[in-house]
Amino acid sequence: MAVYTDINDAELESFLDEFDLGRLISLKGIAEGVSNSNFLIETDQNRYILTLYEKRTPEHELPFFIELMQWLSAHDYPAPMPQADRQGRMLKRLAGKPAALVSFLSGFSVKRPTAQHCREAGSALARLHLAGAGFHGKRANQLGHAAWDGMFAECSEAAEALRPGLKAEIAADLDRFHDWPKDLPQGVVHADFFPDNVFFLDGKFAAAIDFYFACNDAYAYDLGVCLNAWCFEPDGAFNVTKARSLVAGYEAVRPLSAAEREALPLLAHGAAMRFFLTRMIDWVSTPAGALVKPHDPLEYVAKLAFHRQSAGALGLFDQ
């Protein structure tokens, strides 16, 4: 379960006493997520999500995430709204960790997205890009293209142990990314817009959560992340119908430029590399017996192989 830090009753009551959110009724740890400790809090007024930020989320970057969620909420995008205490503070400390309370959002994530879910997700991602266009905050993508060579150096031998020959395959992919697309439209991106971070109600997009990888990067890179996360079947097959629906949903809100369309296959390949590398590092660094089970990097090994073999021919657009 994604609860790394326990909270005792006295600590929680003291923390909540600084807000005007009502009387505590219940506290429940949330199993989803791998980076921070999350709890569902219910008071006699409402429900909230309490997050304690662990080591993977640098404390100096927290104002960016909090202010971004506040901005999106104020600009009619359904994102968690940070809650301020009586002194106007949204970032606080609890159990020795940085902490924040945000609004609880209704909806549910889907395990097996349909083509219609993909279209809704694409539209929601484009809406996020437009809603964040005026946000003043800046944060470089710490897990972007410039970081991949260094990340692979941390786990290359473990990759070879995971599957013989994998080290050479990944090194060849990294060489291909040296001609990374430049001068594409950029702004605030989610960078982790996976199905478990997107909520639906009655088949329609309802909300997005978990903005703790958000940063400034190419919008089309964010779309590439989504193609990998939403459009592969459990058997590893790429579902071009879902992919076309996702891109069509995106373009219905924010049309892609010709350069973005051309770059999208390589961006999707690179996005697969990013998630392979972080999963590989987690796989190596998570101790045996830990409560949180790391994601299997082999899922993204298969996605990298698909992009390698497709040679950029994803069939996303009519010729």
C-alpha positions in Angstrom: 0.0 0.0 0.0 1.3 3.5 -0.8 1.5 4.6 2.8 5.1 5.1 3.8 4.6 7.3 6.8 2.1 6.5 9.6 0.1 9.3 11.2 -1.0 9.1 14.9 -4.3 10.5 16.1 -2.7 13.4 18.0 -0.7 14.5 15.0 -3.7 14.4 12.7 -6.0 16.2 15.0 -3.4 19.0 15.6 -2.9 19.3 11.9 -6.7 19.6 11.1 -7.3 22.0 13.9 -5.5 24.6 11.8 -8.2 24.3 9.1 -11.9 25.1 9.0 -12.8 21.8 7.4 -15.0 20.3 10.0 -14.7 17.5 12.5 -12.7 14.4 11.6 -14.8 11.3 11.0 -12.4 8.9 9.3 -8.9 8.4 7.9 -8.1 5.7 5.4 -4.8 4.9 3.6 -5.0 4.8 -0.2 -3.3 1.9 -1.9 -2.8 3.5 -5.3 0.4 5.4 -6.2 4.1 4.7 -5.5 5.7 8.0 -4.7 3.9 9.6 -1.8 1.7 8.6 1.2 -1.9 9.3 0.5 -5.0 9.2 2.8 -8.7 9.8 2.3 -10.0 12.0 5.1 -13.7 12.5 5.8 -15.0 15.2 8.0 -18.5 16.2 8.9 -18.3 18.8 6.0 -16.6 17.0 3.1 -14.0 14.6 1.9 -10.3 15.4 1.2 -7.1 13.8 0.1 -4.1 14.2 2.4 -0.7 13.7 0.9 2.6 13.4 2.7 5.4 14.0 0.3 8.2 11.4 0.5 11.8 11.7 -0.7 11.0 11.2 -4.4 9.1 14.5 -4.5 11.7 17.3 -3.7 10.3 19.8 -1.2 11.5 22.8 -3.1 9.4 21.8 -6.1 6.2 21.5 -4.2 5.0 25.1 -4.6 5.0 24.5 -8.4 2.6 21.6 -8.1 0.4 23.2 -5.5 0.1 26.5 -7.4 -0.5 24.6 -10.7 -3.5 22.7 -9.2 -4.8 25.9 -7.8 -4.4 27.6 -11.2 -6.2 24.8 -13.1 -9.0 24.6 -10.6 -9.5 28.4 -10.9 -9.6 28.0 -14.7 -12.4 25.5 -14.9 -10.2 22.4 -15.2 -11.3 19.6 -12.8 -8.1 19.2 -10.8 -7.6 18.8 -7.1 -8.0 22.1 -5.3 -5.4 22.7 -2.5 -7.0 23.6 0.8 -5.6 26.6 2.8 -5.4 26.7 6.6 -6.6 29.8 8.5 -3.4 31.5 7.8 -3.6 30.9 4.0 -1.0 28.2 4.0 -1.5 25.3 1.6 1.9 23.6 2.2 2.4 22.4 5.7 4.2 19.7 7.7 2.8 16.5 9.3 4.7 13.6 10.9 8.0 15.3 9.9 7.0 15.4 6.2 5.8 18.2 3.9 2.0 17.8 3.5 -1.0 19.2 1.8 -4.8 18.7 1.7 -6.6 18.8 -1.6 -10.3 18.5 -2.5 -11.7 15.0 -3.1 -12.9 14.5 -6.8 -15.7 12.2 -7.8 -15.3 9.6 -10.5 -13.4 6.4 -11.2 -10.5 5.3 -13.3 -10.9 2.6 -15.9 -8.8 -0.6 -16.1 -9.6 -1.4 -19.7 -10.2 1.9 -21.6 -12.4 1.8 -24.7 -11.9 3.8 -27.8 -14.4 6.3 -26.4 -12.5 6.6 -23.1 -9.4 7.3 -25.2 -11.1 10.0 -27.1 -12.3 11.6 -23.8 -8.7 11.3 -22.4 -7.3 13.0 -25.5 -9.7 15.8 -25.2 -9.0 16.2 -21.5 -5.3 16.3 -22.1 -5.7 19.1 -24.7 -8.0 21.0 -22.3 -5.3 20.7 -19.6 -2.7 22.1 -22.0 -4.9 25.1 -22.9 -5.9 25.7 -19.2 -2.3 25.8 -18.2 -1.1 28.1 -20.9 -1.1 31.2 -18.7 0.4 29.6 -15.6 3.4 31.5 -14.4 5.3 28.6 -12.8 8.3 26.9 -14.6 9.7 23.5 -13.9 12.1 21.6 -16.1 11.2 18.0 -16.9 13.7 16.2 -14.6 12.8 12.9 -16.3 13.0 14.2 -19.8 15.2 13.4 -22.8 18.3 15.1 -21.3 18.2 12.8 -18.3 17.9 9.4 -20.0 21.6 8.6 -20.6 22.4 9.2 -16.9 19.4 7.2 -15.8 20.4 4.3 -17.9 23.9 4.4 -16.5 22.2 3.7 -13.1 20.5 0.5 -14.2 22.1 -0.8 -17.4 23.6 -3.9 -15.7 20.3 -4.6 -14.0 18.6 -4.3 -17.4 21.0 -6.9 -18.9 20.3 -9.2 -15.9 16.5 -8.7 -16.5 16.9 -9.9 -20.1 20.1 -10.7 -21.9 20.7 -8.4 -24.8 18.5 -5.6 -23.4 21.4 -3.4 -22.5 22.4 -3.1 -26.2 18.9 -2.6 -27.3 18.3 0.3 -24.9 21.7 1.9 -25.8 20.7 1.8 -29.5 17.4 3.5 -28.7 19.2 6.2 -26.8 21.4 6.9 -29.8 18.3 7.4 -31.9 17.0 10.0 -29.4 20.1 12.2 -29.9 18.1 13.9 -32.7 15.3 14.8 -30.3 12.6 17.1 -31.9 13.1 20.8 -31.0 11.0 23.9 -31.3 7.7 22.2 -30.8 4.9 24.0 -29.0 5.6 23.8 -25.3 3.9 24.6 -22.0 2.7 22.9 -18.8 2.3 19.1 -19.3 1.0 16.5 -16.9 3.7 13.9 -17.9 1.9 11.1 -16.1 -1.6 11.1 -17.7 -2.2 7.4 -17.2 -5.6 5.8 -16.9 -5.3 5.6 -13.1 -4.9 9.4 -12.9 -8.0 10.1 -15.0 -11.5 9.9 -13.6 -14.8 9.3 -15.5 -18.4 9.6 -14.7 -21.1 8.1 -17.1 -18.4 7.6 -19.7 -17.3 11.2 -19.7 -14.1 12.7 -18.4 -14.6 14.0 -14.9 -11.2 14.9 -13.4 -7.5 14.4 -13.5 -5.3 13.9 -10.4 -1.6 13.3 -9.5 0.2 16.3 -10.9 3.5 15.6 -9.2 5.4 14.9 -12.4 3.9 18.0 -14.1 6.5 20.2 -15.8 7.2 22.4 -18.9 7.8 20.3 -22.0 6.4 19.7 -25.5 2.7 19.2 -25.6 3.1 16.5 -28.1 5.5 14.6 -25.8 2.6 14.5 -23.2 0.4 13.0 -26.0 3.1 10.4 -26.6 3.0 9.4 -23.0 -0.7 8.9 -23.4 -0.4 6.8 -26.5 1.7 4.3 -24.5 -0.5 4.4 -21.4 -3.9 4.1 -23.1 -3.5 2.4 -26.4 -1.7 -0.9 -25.8 -3.8 -4.1 -25.0 -2.9 -6.4 -22.1 -1.2 -8.8 -24.6 1.1 -6.0 -25.7 -0.6 -5.3 -29.0 -0.9 -1.6 -30.1 -4.6 -0.7 -30.7 -4.5 1.8 -33.6 -8.3 2.4 -33.2 -7.8 3.6 -29.7 -4.7 5.6 -30.7 -6.6 7.4 -33.5 -9.5 8.1 -31.1 -7.1 9.5 -28.5 -5.4 11.8 -31.0 -8.7 12.8 -32.6 -10.1 13.8 -29.2 -7.0 15.9 -28.6 -7.2 17.6 -32.0 -10.8 18.4 -31.5 -9.7 20.8 -28.8 -6.1 21.7 -29.8 -5.1 20.8 -33.4 -1.5 19.5 -33.8 0.9 21.4 -36.0 2.5 19.5 -39.0 5.8 19.4 -37.0 4.0 17.8 -34.0 2.3 15.2 -36.1 5.6 14.3 -37.7 7.4 14.1 -34.4 4.8 12.2 -32.5 6.0 8.6 -33.2 9.6 9.5 -32.0 8.1 11.3 -29.0 6.0 8.2 -28.1 9.1 6.0 -28.4 11.0 8.4 -26.1 8.1 8.5 -23.6 8.3 4.7 -23.5 12.0 5.0 -22.7 11.3 7.4 -19.8 8.9 5.0 -18.2 11.1 2.0 -18.8 14.0 3.8 -17.1 12.1 4.9 -14.0 10.5 1.5 -13.6 13.9 -0.1 -14.0 15.4 2.1 -11.3 12.5 1.5 -9.0 12.8 -2.3 -9.6 16.5 -2.1 -8.6 16.1 0.2 -5.6 12.9 -1.2 -4.0 13.9 -3.4 -1.1 12.6 -7.0 -0.8 9.5 -7.2 1.3 8.5 -3.5 0.7 4.8 -2.8 1.0 4.8 -1.1 -2.4 5.4 -3.4 -5.4 7.2 -1.6 -8.2 5.7 -1.6 -11.7 7.2 -4.3 -14.0 9.7 -2.7 -16.4 9.1 -5.5 -18.9 5.8 -3.9 -19.9 7.8 -1.0 -21.3 10.4 -3.2 -22.8 7.7 -4.6 -25.0 6.5 -1.1 -25.9 10.0 0.0 -26.8 10.3 -3.0 -29.0 7.0 -2.1 -30.8 8.2 1.5 -31.4 11.6 0.2 -32.6 9.9 -2.2 -35.1 7.2 0.3 -36.3 9.9 2.7 -37.5 7.5 5.6 -36.9 4.6 4.2 -38.8 1.9 4.3 -36.1 -1.0 4.9 -38.6 -2.4 7.8 -36.5 -3.4 10.0 -39.4 -5.0 9.5 -42.8 -2.6 10.0 -45.6 
